[in-house]
C-alpha cells in the first residue's frame, strides 16, 4: 500500500506543501502548493487570520490521513557546531541546552534542543550540529497546525529540509555542495561535506523581486558565502573548497538566473536544484517537474518521511512530544486483554488436568 507523506515548510509569511505518494524506491508528487499567510500588527489577530486562511485552503485537500513532517524557520532558532567528550545520546541530552547557553539570548529552560551527529575522527568524542528553538515559537506553530487538524510527527528546521532535498532528491552530488534557498523572508545556506550537512545559516536577506536589485543581492550573498566557508574550515579544521552551488526557493527559471549570477560572482559552478533521483516517477516533461525548485524545503521534509537515512532534528520533544493516540492505546489494551484471557484459560486447563490425575 503506498504511503502518503506530507512535507510542510512553515514560514511567517507563507506555507508550502508537498505530498509524496509511494515509497523510498518509487514515489510521485501528488500535491505541490504554496500559499501566502495573512499578516497583522497584532499577534493574536494575525494568528486568528492565519487559522481562518488555513482552514479555507487546506480543508478541501483532505490531508489529515497523511504522515506530516514540518520544517520551521531556522531564523527563529540557534544553530551551533559543538563537540562533546562522549557519544551517548542520553548523556548529551542531559547537558545539551546548558551547552547552548552562552550561544543564545534565551534561558535554557525556555528552549527545546536537539542535535544531528557529524562525522568524527575521535571514537570517544561527538561532533554535533545542534539546534535550539524557543518553546514559544514551537508552541505557536504547533497550535496553528493542530487547530486546522494537522498533527506533525516531526518538527524540523528548514535548513535540514533543504539538505534532504539535495541528498535524497539528487542522483549524485560532488563531495562539497553548497545549498542556497531564497524566498521573500530569508536566505538559507547549508554546506554539505561528503553527504553530511556540516554548517547551516539563515540570513535575513530576501530574494529581490526585480532584476535591478539582483546585482546588489548577489554581491551581499557572495560575501556571506565566503564568510561561511571560512567558518566551515574552522569547524572542520581543513580547507572547504565548494565544488557546486545549488539554488532553490524560487521558480526554476528564476533559480537559474540567480545561479548564473552567483557563478559569475564567485567563479563557482552553480545551477538550479531539481529532482534527479531515480525513485522520482513524475513525468519529467511536466511543468511541475521543472518548477520544483520553489518547493525544495517542503519536498525535502516529505522525503525524510520516506527515508530512514535522512538528516535532521526533531523539536517535538519534552512537553511537545507526540503522544500515542487513544485508538492506538485502545488497541494495545485489547491485545493485552486477549493475552490475559489466554493465560487465565491455560491456567484453568492445567488445573483441571492436575485434578484428573
Protein Blocks (a to p, Z undefined) as FASTA:
>chain_A
ZZddddddddfkbccddddeddfkbccdfbdcdddddddfblklmmmmmmmmmmmmmmmn
opmlpccdddddfklpccdddddfbfbfklmmmmmmmmmmmmpccdfklpccdddddddf
bfkbccdddddddfklmmmmmmmmmmnopacfbdcdfklmmmmmmmmmpfbdcfbdcddd
ddfkbccddddeehiafbdcddfbdcdfbfklmmmmmmmmmmmmmmmmmmmmmmnopacd
dfbdcdehiafklmmmmmmmmmmmnopacdddddfbfklmcdfkbmklmmmmmmmmmmmm
mmmmmpmkbgcddfbghjlpccddfklmmmmmmmmmmmmmmmmmmmmmmmmmmmmZZ
